[in-house]
Amino acid sequence: MELAEFWRRLNAELAELTPEQADCALAWLADHESNAVLDAIAYAKGRYPR
């Protein structure tokens, strides 16, 4: 999948989630890639990942 297509699909999928579903998805991801989730949150808050 091309990067542009990935982002289009990701944004479309995220737009369909309820807040509860988004929390569930983030929890699942954190169980599998905890450092990546923490880095993504830091990045979203304007801080660079560790």
All heavy atoms as TSV, in Angstrom:
chain	resi	resn	atom	element	x	y	z
A	1	MET	N	N	0.850	-1.168	0.000
A	1	MET	CA	C	0.000	0.000	0.000
A	1	MET	C	C	0.901	1.238	0.000
A	1	MET	O	O	1.842	1.328	0.781
A	1	MET	CB	C	-0.891	-0.022	1.243
A	1	MET	CG	C	-1.766	1.178	1.404
A	1	MET	SD	S	-2.794	1.216	2.916
A	1	MET	CE	C	-3.612	-0.346	2.882
A	2	GLU	N	N	0.608	2.165	-0.876
A	2	GLU	CA	C	1.364	3.404	-0.929
A	2	GLU	C	C	1.086	4.242	0.313
A	2	GLU	O	O	0.021	4.135	0.921
A	2	GLU	CB	C	0.986	4.200	-2.169
A	2	GLU	CG	C	1.430	3.557	-3.459
A	2	GLU	CD	C	1.087	4.427	-4.653
A	2	GLU	OE1	O	0.889	5.645	-4.489
A	2	GLU	OE2	O	1.020	3.872	-5.753
A	3	LEU	N	N	2.033	5.078	0.673
A	3	LEU	CA	C	1.911	5.887	1.882
A	3	LEU	C	C	0.678	6.785	1.831
A	3	LEU	O	O	-0.058	6.883	2.825
A	3	LEU	CB	C	3.177	6.714	2.090
A	3	LEU	CG	C	3.271	7.474	3.403
A	3	LEU	CD1	C	3.152	6.537	4.603
A	3	LEU	CD2	C	4.585	8.233	3.464
A	4	ALA	N	N	0.427	7.420	0.711
A	4	ALA	CA	C	-0.742	8.297	0.603
A	4	ALA	C	C	-2.036	7.512	0.800
A	4	ALA	O	O	-2.965	7.979	1.458
A	4	ALA	CB	C	-0.749	9.002	-0.747
A	5	GLU	N	N	-2.097	6.316	0.249
A	5	GLU	CA	C	-3.284	5.468	0.403
A	5	GLU	C	C	-3.436	5.023	1.851
A	5	GLU	O	O	-4.538	4.972	2.390
A	5	GLU	CB	C	-3.196	4.255	-0.518
A	5	GLU	CG	C	-4.297	3.244	-0.324
A	5	GLU	CD	C	-5.705	3.769	-0.609
A	5	GLU	OE1	O	-5.848	4.814	-1.257
A	5	GLU	OE2	O	-6.661	3.120	-0.156
A	6	PHE	N	N	-2.312	4.690	2.494
A	6	PHE	CA	C	-2.355	4.319	3.909
A	6	PHE	C	C	-2.972	5.440	4.737
A	6	PHE	O	O	-3.865	5.203	5.558
A	6	PHE	CB	C	-0.948	3.994	4.424
A	6	PHE	CG	C	-0.884	3.918	5.925
A	6	PHE	CD1	C	-1.339	2.797	6.594
A	6	PHE	CD2	C	-0.402	4.990	6.669
A	6	PHE	CE1	C	-1.303	2.734	7.989
A	6	PHE	CE2	C	-0.363	4.930	8.051
A	6	PHE	CZ	C	-0.814	3.801	8.713
A	7	TRP	N	N	-2.500	6.682	4.555
A	7	TRP	CA	C	-3.006	7.808	5.348
A	7	TRP	C	C	-4.466	8.087	5.044
A	7	TRP	O	O	-5.240	8.406	5.944
A	7	TRP	CB	C	-2.146	9.053	5.135
A	7	TRP	CG	C	-0.856	8.943	5.893
A	7	TRP	CD1	C	0.381	8.787	5.376
A	7	TRP	CD2	C	-0.697	8.935	7.314
A	7	TRP	NE1	N	1.301	8.684	6.382
A	7	TRP	CE2	C	0.674	8.778	7.579
A	7	TRP	CE3	C	-1.579	9.054	8.383
A	7	TRP	CZ2	C	1.178	8.734	8.870
A	7	TRP	CZ3	C	-1.070	9.005	9.673
A	7	TRP	CH2	C	0.300	8.852	9.905
A	8	ARG	N	N	-4.864	7.962	3.802
A	8	ARG	CA	C	-6.269	8.156	3.448
A	8	ARG	C	C	-7.134	7.137	4.158
A	8	ARG	O	O	-8.134	7.472	4.775
A	8	ARG	CB	C	-6.469	8.046	1.928
A	8	ARG	CG	C	-7.889	8.391	1.495
A	8	ARG	CD	C	-8.242	7.818	0.137
A	8	ARG	NE	N	-8.253	6.362	0.119
A	8	ARG	CZ	C	-9.190	5.591	0.690
A	8	ARG	NH1	N	-10.172	6.113	1.368
A	8	ARG	NH2	N	-9.130	4.280	0.593
A	9	ARG	N	N	-6.694	5.888	4.101
A	9	ARG	CA	C	-7.464	4.815	4.746
A	9	ARG	C	C	-7.479	4.972	6.267
A	9	ARG	O	O	-8.522	4.805	6.912
A	9	ARG	CB	C	-6.897	3.458	4.359
A	9	ARG	CG	C	-7.694	2.328	4.945
A	9	ARG	CD	C	-7.232	0.994	4.457
A	9	ARG	NE	N	-7.918	-0.045	5.211
A	9	ARG	CZ	C	-7.510	-1.278	5.267
A	9	ARG	NH1	N	-6.453	-1.672	4.602
A	9	ARG	NH2	N	-8.170	-2.159	5.991
A	10	LEU	N	N	-6.330	5.271	6.847
A	10	LEU	CA	C	-6.254	5.453	8.305
A	10	LEU	C	C	-7.186	6.573	8.759
A	10	LEU	O	O	-7.954	6.404	9.713
A	10	LEU	CB	C	-4.818	5.755	8.732
A	10	LEU	CG	C	-4.622	6.020	10.224
A	10	LEU	CD1	C	-4.942	4.785	11.054
A	10	LEU	CD2	C	-3.229	6.513	10.503
A	11	ASN	N	N	-7.127	7.698	8.093
A	11	ASN	CA	C	-7.988	8.822	8.472
A	11	ASN	C	C	-9.466	8.482	8.316
A	11	ASN	O	O	-10.282	8.854	9.163
A	11	ASN	CB	C	-7.631	10.068	7.670
A	11	ASN	CG	C	-6.326	10.667	8.135
A	11	ASN	OD1	O	-5.990	10.621	9.303
A	11	ASN	ND2	N	-5.589	11.234	7.203
A	12	ALA	N	N	-9.811	7.759	7.272
A	12	ALA	CA	C	-11.206	7.355	7.073
A	12	ALA	C	C	-11.653	6.405	8.176
A	12	ALA	O	O	-12.760	6.542	8.719
A	12	ALA	CB	C	-11.375	6.697	5.706
A	13	GLU	N	N	-10.812	5.465	8.536
A	13	GLU	CA	C	-11.151	4.507	9.595
A	13	GLU	C	C	-11.268	5.214	10.950
A	13	GLU	O	O	-12.201	4.949	11.713
A	13	GLU	CB	C	-10.106	3.393	9.672
A	13	GLU	CG	C	-10.056	2.487	8.466
A	13	GLU	CD	C	-11.249	1.548	8.351
A	13	GLU	OE1	O	-11.973	1.351	9.350
A	13	GLU	OE2	O	-11.456	1.019	7.253
A	14	LEU	N	N	-10.331	6.107	11.250
A	14	LEU	CA	C	-10.375	6.832	12.522
A	14	LEU	C	C	-11.627	7.690	12.634
A	14	LEU	O	O	-12.207	7.806	13.719
A	14	LEU	CB	C	-9.130	7.703	12.681
A	14	LEU	CG	C	-7.823	6.978	12.974
A	14	LEU	CD1	C	-6.665	7.965	12.940
A	14	LEU	CD2	C	-7.879	6.239	14.295
A	15	ALA	N	N	-12.034	8.288	11.541
A	15	ALA	CA	C	-13.211	9.162	11.555
A	15	ALA	C	C	-14.487	8.406	11.914
A	15	ALA	O	O	-15.438	9.002	12.422
A	15	ALA	CB	C	-13.371	9.839	10.198
A	16	GLU	N	N	-14.498	7.111	11.685
A	16	GLU	CA	C	-15.680	6.297	11.968
A	16	GLU	C	C	-15.744	5.778	13.396
A	16	GLU	O	O	-16.763	5.234	13.816
A	16	GLU	CB	C	-15.745	5.114	10.999
A	16	GLU	CG	C	-15.960	5.520	9.558
A	16	GLU	CD	C	-15.981	4.336	8.611
A	16	GLU	OE1	O	-15.887	3.176	9.085
A	16	GLU	OE2	O	-16.082	4.565	7.407
A	17	LEU	N	N	-14.667	5.933	14.158
A	17	LEU	CA	C	-14.624	5.395	15.526
A	17	LEU	C	C	-15.343	6.293	16.516
A	17	LEU	O	O	-15.252	7.516	16.451
A	17	LEU	CB	C	-13.177	5.234	15.991
A	17	LEU	CG	C	-12.312	4.207	15.283
A	17	LEU	CD1	C	-10.912	4.225	15.873
A	17	LEU	CD2	C	-12.912	2.821	15.347
A	18	THR	N	N	-16.020	5.654	17.458
A	18	THR	CA	C	-16.542	6.390	18.604
A	18	THR	C	C	-15.358	6.608	19.557
A	18	THR	O	O	-14.322	5.935	19.438
A	18	THR	CB	C	-17.623	5.578	19.345
A	18	THR	OG1	O	-17.008	4.399	19.903
A	18	THR	CG2	C	-18.770	5.199	18.424
A	19	PRO	N	N	-15.480	7.520	20.525
A	19	PRO	CA	C	-14.392	7.677	21.502
A	19	PRO	C	C	-14.058	6.369	22.229
A	19	PRO	O	O	-12.892	6.080	22.484
A	19	PRO	CB	C	-14.927	8.741	22.462
A	19	PRO	CG	C	-15.856	9.563	21.621
A	19	PRO	CD	C	-16.509	8.556	20.700
A	20	GLU	N	N	-15.071	5.575	22.519
A	20	GLU	CA	C	-14.835	4.296	23.202
A	20	GLU	C	C	-14.061	3.328	22.300
A	20	GLU	O	O	-13.173	2.613	22.766
A	20	GLU	CB	C	-16.159	3.667	23.636
A	20	GLU	CG	C	-16.891	4.442	24.711
A	20	GLU	CD	C	-17.658	5.657	24.184
A	20	GLU	OE1	O	-17.904	5.767	22.956
A	20	GLU	OE2	O	-18.003	6.516	25.006
A	21	GLN	N	N	-14.415	3.300	21.032
A	21	GLN	CA	C	-13.699	2.432	20.099
A	21	GLN	C	C	-12.260	2.904	19.917
A	21	GLN	O	O	-11.341	2.080	19.825
A	21	GLN	CB	C	-14.411	2.389	18.745
A	21	GLN	CG	C	-15.717	1.647	18.776
A	21	GLN	CD	C	-16.492	1.805	17.480
A	21	GLN	OE1	O	-16.549	2.886	16.897
A	21	GLN	NE2	N	-17.109	0.713	17.041
A	22	ALA	N	N	-12.056	4.211	19.889
A	22	ALA	CA	C	-10.697	4.744	19.771
A	22	ALA	C	C	-9.872	4.363	20.993
A	22	ALA	O	O	-8.702	3.981	20.861
A	22	ALA	CB	C	-10.745	6.260	19.600
A	23	ASP	N	N	-10.466	4.443	22.187
A	23	ASP	CA	C	-9.776	4.025	23.405
A	23	ASP	C	C	-9.407	2.550	23.346
A	23	ASP	O	O	-8.303	2.154	23.732
A	23	ASP	CB	C	-10.639	4.273	24.640
A	23	ASP	CG	C	-10.728	5.736	25.022
A	23	ASP	OD1	O	-9.927	6.545	24.510
A	23	ASP	OD2	O	-11.598	6.059	25.847
A	24	CYS	N	N	-10.323	1.740	22.851
A	24	CYS	CA	C	-10.079	0.302	22.729
A	24	CYS	C	C	-8.930	0.032	21.761
A	24	CYS	O	O	-8.051	-0.782	22.040
A	24	CYS	CB	C	-11.359	-0.395	22.270
A	24	CYS	SG	S	-11.210	-2.177	22.118
A	25	ALA	N	N	-8.939	0.711	20.627
A	25	ALA	CA	C	-7.872	0.525	19.637
A	25	ALA	C	C	-6.525	0.937	20.205
A	25	ALA	O	O	-5.515	0.239	20.022
A	25	ALA	CB	C	-8.193	1.324	18.373
A	26	LEU	N	N	-6.497	2.064	20.916
A	26	LEU	CA	C	-5.249	2.527	21.510
A	26	LEU	C	C	-4.766	1.567	22.595
A	26	LEU	O	O	-3.568	1.280	22.695
A	26	LEU	CB	C	-5.439	3.930	22.084
A	26	LEU	CG	C	-4.185	4.678	22.497
A	26	LEU	CD1	C	-3.201	4.792	21.347
A	26	LEU	CD2	C	-4.560	6.048	23.021
A	27	ALA	N	N	-5.674	1.018	23.376
A	27	ALA	CA	C	-5.299	0.043	24.413
A	27	ALA	C	C	-4.719	-1.220	23.789
A	27	ALA	O	O	-3.719	-1.758	24.275
A	27	ALA	CB	C	-6.507	-0.296	25.279
A	28	TRP	N	N	-5.329	-1.678	22.704
A	28	TRP	CA	C	-4.818	-2.874	22.029
A	28	TRP	C	C	-3.416	-2.612	21.507
A	28	TRP	O	O	-2.511	-3.427	21.682
A	28	TRP	CB	C	-5.746	-3.274	20.874
A	28	TRP	CG	C	-5.292	-4.514	20.183
A	28	TRP	CD1	C	-5.662	-5.789	20.474
A	28	TRP	CD2	C	-4.365	-4.603	19.089
A	28	TRP	NE1	N	-5.024	-6.667	19.623
A	28	TRP	CE2	C	-4.215	-5.964	18.770
A	28	TRP	CE3	C	-3.640	-3.671	18.354
A	28	TRP	CZ2	C	-3.375	-6.404	17.750
A	28	TRP	CZ3	C	-2.805	-4.113	17.345
A	28	TRP	CH2	C	-2.690	-5.464	17.058
A	29	LEU	N	N	-3.241	-1.455	20.874
A	29	LEU	CA	C	-1.931	-1.107	20.337
A	29	LEU	C	C	-0.901	-0.990	21.459
A	29	LEU	O	O	0.225	-1.473	21.332
A	29	LEU	CB	C	-2.013	0.199	19.543
A	29	LEU	CG	C	-0.760	0.628	18.813
A	29	LEU	CD1	C	-0.286	-0.455	17.843
A	29	LEU	CD2	C	-1.004	1.924	18.079
A	30	ALA	N	N	-1.292	-0.389	22.570
A	30	ALA	CA	C	-0.375	-0.242	23.704
A	30	ALA	C	C	0.047	-1.596	24.257
A	30	ALA	O	O	1.185	-1.755	24.716
A	30	ALA	CB	C	-1.017	0.608	24.792
A	31	ASP	N	N	-0.833	-2.574	24.227
A	31	ASP	CA	C	-0.487	-3.917	24.681
A	31	ASP	C	C	0.563	-4.567	23.777
A	31	ASP	O	O	1.311	-5.434	24.216
A	31	ASP	CB	C	-1.720	-4.821	24.721
A	31	ASP	CG	C	-2.612	-4.548	25.911
A	31	ASP	OD1	O	-2.160	-3.870	26.860
A	31	ASP	OD2	O	-3.769	-5.009	25.885
A	32	HIS	N	N	0.603	-4.134	22.520
A	32	HIS	CA	C	1.508	-4.746	21.548
A	32	HIS	C	C	2.736	-3.907	21.236
A	32	HIS	O	O	3.791	-4.454	20.926
A	32	HIS	CB	C	0.746	-5.050	20.252
A	32	HIS	CG	C	-0.287	-6.108	20.442
A	32	HIS	ND1	N	-1.537	-5.841	20.957
A	32	HIS	CD2	C	-0.247	-7.441	20.221
A	32	HIS	CE1	C	-2.221	-6.965	21.029
A	32	HIS	NE2	N	-1.469	-7.944	20.599
A	33	GLU	N	N	2.610	-2.607	21.286
A	33	GLU	CA	C	3.713	-1.693	20.954
A	33	GLU	C	C	3.706	-0.497	21.911
A	33	GLU	O	O	3.514	0.637	21.495
A	33	GLU	CB	C	3.554	-1.193	19.506
A	33	GLU	CG	C	3.683	-2.259	18.451
A	33	GLU	CD	C	5.099	-2.791	18.306
A	33	GLU	OE1	O	6.063	-2.072	18.667
A	33	GLU	OE2	O	5.238	-3.924	17.843
A	34	SER	N	N	3.923	-0.776	23.177
A	34	SER	CA	C	3.777	0.273	24.191
A	34	SER	C	C	4.693	1.466	23.956
A	34	SER	O	O	4.271	2.616	24.119
A	34	SER	CB	C	3.987	-0.300	25.585
A	34	SER	OG	O	5.251	-0.915	25.685
A	35	ASN	N	N	5.934	1.240	23.596
A	35	ASN	CA	C	6.850	2.361	23.371
A	35	ASN	C	C	6.390	3.216	22.198
A	35	ASN	O	O	6.491	4.442	22.247
A	35	ASN	CB	C	8.273	1.870	23.141
A	35	ASN	CG	C	8.909	1.367	24.418
A	35	ASN	OD1	O	8.518	1.756	25.512
A	35	ASN	ND2	N	9.874	0.487	24.285
A	36	ALA	N	N	5.899	2.582	21.149
A	36	ALA	CA	C	5.426	3.328	19.988
A	36	ALA	C	C	4.230	4.202	20.351
A	36	ALA	O	O	4.111	5.329	19.880
A	36	ALA	CB	C	5.068	2.379	18.848
A	37	VAL	N	N	3.352	3.693	21.203
A	37	VAL	CA	C	2.186	4.470	21.625
A	37	VAL	C	C	2.629	5.674	22.442
A	37	VAL	O	O	2.162	6.803	22.217
A	37	VAL	CB	C	1.188	3.602	22.422
A	37	VAL	CG1	C	0.104	4.455	23.039
A	37	VAL	CG2	C	0.589	2.545	21.527
A	38	LEU	N	N	3.537	5.484	23.374
A	38	LEU	CA	C	4.030	6.600	24.171
A	38	LEU	C	C	4.733	7.633	23.297
A	38	LEU	O	O	4.576	8.838	23.488
A	38	LEU	CB	C	4.968	6.098	25.271
A	38	LEU	CG	C	4.311	5.255	26.354
A	38	LEU	CD1	C	5.361	4.702	27.310
A	38	LEU	CD2	C	3.250	6.038	27.097
A	39	ASP	N	N	5.503	7.172	22.317
A	39	ASP	CA	C	6.165	8.086	21.390
A	39	ASP	C	C	5.140	8.863	20.566
A	39	ASP	O	O	5.293	10.069	20.353
A	39	ASP	CB	C	7.102	7.324	20.455
A	39	ASP	CG	C	8.346	6.804	21.160
A	39	ASP	OD1	O	8.628	7.237	22.291
A	39	ASP	OD2	O	9.036	5.964	20.550
A	40	ALA	N	N	4.093	8.194	20.114
A	40	ALA	CA	C	3.064	8.856	19.312
A	40	ALA	C	C	2.331	9.915	20.134
A	40	ALA	O	O	2.032	11.002	19.626
A	40	ALA	CB	C	2.083	7.819	18.769
A	41	ILE	N	N	2.050	9.620	21.384
A	41	ILE	CA	C	1.379	10.589	22.252
A	41	ILE	C	C	2.293	11.794	22.479
A	41	ILE	O	O	1.843	12.946	22.396
A	41	ILE	CB	C	0.956	9.932	23.581
A	41	ILE	CG1	C	-0.168	8.930	23.308
A	41	ILE	CG2	C	0.530	10.985	24.597
A	41	ILE	CD1	C	-0.487	8.034	24.489
A	42	ALA	N	N	3.558	11.547	22.742
A	42	ALA	CA	C	4.509	12.647	22.930
A	42	ALA	C	C	4.600	13.496	21.663
A	42	ALA	O	O	4.597	14.735	21.735
A	42	ALA	CB	C	5.889	12.092	23.300
A	43	TYR	N	N	4.650	12.864	20.519
A	43	TYR	CA	C	4.713	13.589	19.252
A	43	TYR	C	C	3.466	14.445	19.057
A	43	TYR	O	O	3.547	15.611	18.653
A	43	TYR	CB	C	4.878	12.596	18.104
A	43	TYR	CG	C	5.003	13.257	16.761
A	43	TYR	CD1	C	6.222	13.794	16.357
A	43	TYR	CD2	C	3.914	13.356	15.910
A	43	TYR	CE1	C	6.349	14.409	15.130
A	43	TYR	CE2	C	4.026	13.974	14.672
A	43	TYR	CZ	C	5.247	14.497	14.290
A	43	TYR	OH	O	5.357	15.112	13.077
A	44	ALA	N	N	2.305	13.884	19.354
A	44	ALA	CA	C	1.047	14.619	19.197
A	44	ALA	C	C	0.985	15.834	20.125
A	44	ALA	O	O	0.352	16.835	19.804
A	44	ALA	CB	C	-0.139	13.696	19.458
A	45	LYS	N	N	1.664	15.745	21.248
A	45	LYS	CA	C	1.695	16.862	22.201
A	45	LYS	C	C	2.808	17.849	21.883
A	45	LYS	O	O	3.035	18.784	22.634
A	45	LYS	CB	C	1.875	16.323	23.632
A	45	LYS	CG	C	0.659	15.596	24.156
A	45	LYS	CD	C	0.909	15.132	25.572
A	45	LYS	CE	C	-0.346	14.576	26.208
A	45	LYS	NZ	N	-0.100	14.181	27.607
A	46	GLY	N	N	3.510	17.633	20.776
A	46	GLY	CA	C	4.553	18.552	20.358
A	46	GLY	C	C	5.923	18.264	20.923
A	46	GLY	O	O	6.823	19.084	20.833
A	47	ARG	N	N	6.080	17.093	21.501
A	47	ARG	CA	C	7.389	16.686	22.029
A	47	ARG	C	C	7.946	15.606	21.111
A	47	ARG	O	O	7.209	14.810	20.543
A	47	ARG	CB	C	7.255	16.145	23.453
A	47	ARG	CG	C	6.720	17.173	24.426
A	47	ARG	CD	C	6.778	16.655	25.859
A	47	ARG	NE	N	6.109	15.379	26.042
A	47	ARG	CZ	C	4.886	15.240	26.531
A	47	ARG	NH1	N	4.175	16.298	26.850
A	47	ARG	NH2	N	4.354	14.047	26.697
A	48	TYR	N	N	9.242	15.563	21.035
A	48	TYR	CA	C	9.883	14.521	20.238
A	48	TYR	C	C	9.899	13.216	20.995
A	48	TYR	O	O	10.086	13.216	22.210
A	48	TYR	CB	C	11.310	14.917	19.877
A	48	TYR	CG	C	11.375	16.063	18.925
A	48	TYR	CD1	C	11.694	17.343	19.356
A	48	TYR	CD2	C	11.092	15.878	17.574
A	48	TYR	CE1	C	11.736	18.405	18.480
A	48	TYR	CE2	C	11.140	16.938	16.685
A	48	TYR	CZ	C	11.464	18.192	17.148
A	48	TYR	OH	O	11.496	19.225	16.269
A	49	PRO	N	N	9.699	12.095	20.295
A	49	PRO	CA	C	9.807	10.783	20.975
A	49	PRO	C	C	11.196	10.608	21.584
A	49	PRO	O	O	12.163	11.181	21.114
A	49	PRO	CB	C	9.566	9.785	19.849
A	49	PRO	CG	C	8.825	10.539	18.806
A	49	PRO	CD	C	9.331	11.961	18.902
A	50	ARG	N	N	11.229	9.787	22.602
A	50	ARG	CA	C	12.507	9.560	23.282
A	50	ARG	C	C	13.481	8.819	22.425
A	50	ARG	O	O	13.367	8.280	21.454
A	50	ARG	CB	C	12.331	8.833	24.601
A	50	ARG	CG	C	11.322	7.789	24.607
A	50	ARG	CD	C	11.079	7.271	26.011
A	50	ARG	NE	N	9.852	6.543	25.863
A	50	ARG	CZ	C	9.768	5.219	25.806
A	50	ARG	NH1	N	10.825	4.488	25.998
A	50	ARG	NH2	N	8.635	4.627	25.639
